[in-house]
Amino acid sequence: MKITYIVLTLMFLLFAAFQFNDPDREIWAPLYGYAAAMSFFMFLGRMTNITWPLIGLIAFSITAIVDWPATFEGMENAMTMMRPEIEKARETSGMLISAAVMLFYIIMIFKNKKS
């Protein structure tokens, strides 16, 4: 599992780095930074309480819902298109990935407490 945690840490750090050329980077970079920190603490074995991943799960879910685009059309060219709905779709997808990872961490913490 340690490899999974460090890969997720690096992935979220990369996601945060990609935000630095975004006009609203002050929103997205800290969110991905939070996910990277949670991943790193899981790697270190320091995350024994679900409070912090639960806060992340709630924050990422709310952000995804609030930023949900009107359509997800055109996602096949999402990396090359800069239309606002494509940008929203990418941001929402990132938040859904982050929320899923936080849920995974909550499950792993419960699993580790039972063993």
N, C-alpha and C positions, 0 to 999 in steps of 0.2 A: 504493500500500500504506500510505502514511503515514496516510491518512484512516481506513483499517481499524484501524490500531494505536491511533489516538487515540480512535476510537469504542469500541473494546474497553477502553481505559483508563478512559474515562468510565463505561462499563457496569459494570465491576468496582468502581469507586469507589461507584457507586450501590448495587450489591449489598452492599458493605461497610456503607454508611450504613443500609440497611434492617435490618441486624443489631443495631443499637444498642438496639432495643426488645425484643430476643430474650433469654430467660433465659440462654442459653448463647452469648452474643455473643463471649465470650473465645476461643471456638473458631473461629467462622465469620468474624468481621470480619478477623482477621489472615490467614486463608486467602485471602479475596477481596482484601485489601490486597496480598498477595504477587502475585496474578494481575494486579492493577492496575500494580504496579511492573514486572513483566515486560513488560507491554504498553507502558508508558511507555518502557522501555529499548529496546524494538523500534522505537518511534516515533523515538527519538533516534538510532537506528542503532548503539547501543552494545553490542548483544547479538550477539557474534560467536562465542560458545562455547555449546555445548548443555548444559553442566553445570547452570546454574540452571533453564532450562525443564524439563530432565530431572528434577531434584529436585521441581519442581512437579508434573510429570506423575505421578510416583510417589506423592507425598503426596496429591494429589487423588484418584487411583485407589484408594489404600488407604482414604482417608476415605469414599469412596462405597461401597466394599465393606463396610466395618465398619458404616456407618450405613444400609445397604440396608433398606428397609421390608419387612415381611412381605407386603404387597400394595400395589399402586398404585391400588386402587379409589377412586373418588370424586375423581380428579384434575380432572374437568371443573369442579368448584367449588373448586379448590385455594386460591384467593385468599380465599375467604370462610369456609372450614371450618378449625377449629382442632383437629381430632382429632390425636392423636400420630402416627398413620401418615401423615396428610397432611403434617404438618410434616417428618417424615423423608423423604417423597417429594420435597418441595420442596428440602430440603437436599441430598439425593442428586442431584437433577437439576442443581443449581448446581455440585456437584463434578464431575459428568460434563461439563458445559459447560466448566468450567475446565480439566479434563484434555484435552479436545478442543482447546482453544485452545493449550495447552502443546505438544501434538503438532504442531499447525499451525506453531508457532514453531520447533520443532526442524526440521521439513521446510524452512521458509523459510531457516533458518541454513545447512543443507546446500546448498540451492539457490543461495544467495548466495556460498558458498565455491567452488562449481563455476564460477560466471561471472566 
